């Protein structure tokens, strides 16, 4: 017993160790004996994986070391070479393989097709001992990929058996070549369709900007009980974005919810983008805040949306909330700063990116070009290690937008020499460059290059060709391009309308408009803009009313064109109505709409442009320039200087237009010292070379102030060639200050260098008449008669009760002329009694004083103002537009009548605005 216990105590650890060892061994997998079949499978899998990763040489070593190979081994090796651009080595393996099957042949022909060697692919196809549907599909896809739709369709029609992939392949080919009518015809014949079939067709219509057809196809798909997937929902949202229809977004969201995709971050970001592009920023932000998941695209979409609507502060606020700053979010913020003219902040963010990708480089290059900094853009472009097609396109577009079209074409040549194929965008911008410089021959060369690059069916390129030929005055070729477009979108029609109107073929443009199969807001905007740009604003306004009657909602471009028409016509009441419409439609979020409102108010002589400026969330360089030019038009010199200083304080870099505005404002206000200061700062502070227009402003400023010799010296010493306008500015100053000697010298220079217009002769005649040199006046009249020139008659316009009334000096055709003349004589007599003396120096005829006074009495602006007084309630302002500069007598007359009638009278003459109130003028008698 005792012995047993002793033994047990001794043996127990041994037994425990044995049991533990046994349990450990039992958990170890026993080695499986490798069979030849297992080794073959593993090697084939390894070859396939290495080929997919591009490590073909390693795959070949595995292939060569194999003890046993089957058809899969050979096919995998051939496929590895083929898919990695080494089709000749694939052919060697193919030739060595004695057990070829259908898949072997198909792999090789696919490799040839992928390399663009379509003839060799076809030889393989023709040599195949047998073919299956996959072989046929591979050959058809090869033809499609190489743009040979004719042979693709021929093979498709010859196929003994087709599957859905066969149909999808040919439909895809038609869509890629923008032949949507043929694609749709084949699509309708399909015995069965997959999601891919629908996706290809919807994407095809989106690609040619036929968004409405894309939407209709999606609706048809849903009605056939086909459940859309993520990709289809995203592309349909692109169509909705193009249609700019908020209701369609609302109608799509229940479908996204029903299919479980609204919470998907990709679909959610697409919905967000649709709201943002629609201009519905509040809805976009509301949707953004409720998204269960956000990716970097969601954040960048909202940042870009705020930026594009001029709400930079909101964009900055959102950027600061991004949980993790990525290259994409930094690029979006960088673009926002650049668009707002704050290029230094944009560059600061760019420099913060440790490894900027090509998109970030492109955004910074585009930012520089958007701000007119072409040298900086080119320097950065040349530093790029890797350029893609977007990089070249950004440079070409940037130079075109900055009126450096020849340099843009040089960049295209550089791109072509590099061996790269220009993108659709590069071709479109280059065609715009040809249009800008009027070089139709280079345009034709680019037309040929576009055809060779396979872009002849791209709608943007084709529309660019129409515009190029039109702007070069060659509407015959432009119309021919239009006729060759297989699928004409609204942009094609609109390009033709614009081209015809630019070539003064407005009736033809209207005829094209009437022939359009369908019109959307873009179509209406195109024809309205055509009439507005041709000076027929009243017809444009009538068309707008017709558009509203047909239920077409105007967009921001329509409103901008109409605001331009109101400004040109001086139709302030109508302009105010459009301002209200802008708010009603929510279009005030668009920066360029705000800019158009500022321009409209200033062009109508109303200082409400300042109020619009103050109410805008953000301002870009165009906004500031609109205010500066508005100040110049209205003689607000000190206000222009104040705004210029504010712009500098905001670190917005001025451009040539900015300086043109402030110099013109100084000229109209007589601010000589301030004018010199800003003129000198162009080169010293901002490195901007003054153009002849800036020198003209300075000559006008100096001349009006009486510094005639300094003005003449400036012309003689300036580095640019003087044009007729600058000499006419000096001649006008000679007329003001009665300097006959200099006036004759300037006139002789004008007669020698250019063919003088009637205005030059009239200025010189005015100068002679003011000195009583009637023989000289007679000589000038005879010269004008010999050259068939006549003095432009004075014409004035006034709008009363939405009707435009026109008055011509001494004309008696108006139906109320008797009443107008009677009132005018009454005013004239009243003013004579209170100190008004007619300034008969304005009359260019050697006649009696009384006859001179009678001639002055019936100047067109006097007739228009008196008509306004008779036709409007007491106290209302009166606004008149005149084609010529107001004469000194009418200027004095308007001061008297504003004081007597207690009305504000606004005269917009050929040079500027005059605001008469309480017996004084805003110009301070300096004009």
Helices and strands as residue ranges (DSSP letters): H 2-26, H 36-52, H 56-65, H 71-83, H 87-96, H 102-114, H 118-127, H 133-145, H 149-158, H 164-176, H 180-189, H 195-207, H 211-223, H 230-243, H 246-258, H 265-277, H 281-290, H 296-308, H 312-321, H 327-339, H 343-352, H 358-370, H 374-383, H 389-401, H 405-417, H 424-437, H 440-452, H 459-471, H 475-484, H 490-502, H 506-515, H 521-533, H 537-549, H 556-569, H 572-584, G 587-589, H 591-603, H 608-615, H 621-633, H 637-649, H 656-669, H 672-684, H 692-704, H 708-717, H 724-737, H 740-753, H 758-770, H 774-786, E 795-800, E 803-808, H 817-833, G 840-842, H 849-857, H 860-871, E 878-882, H 888-901, E 905-908, E 913-917, E 920-921
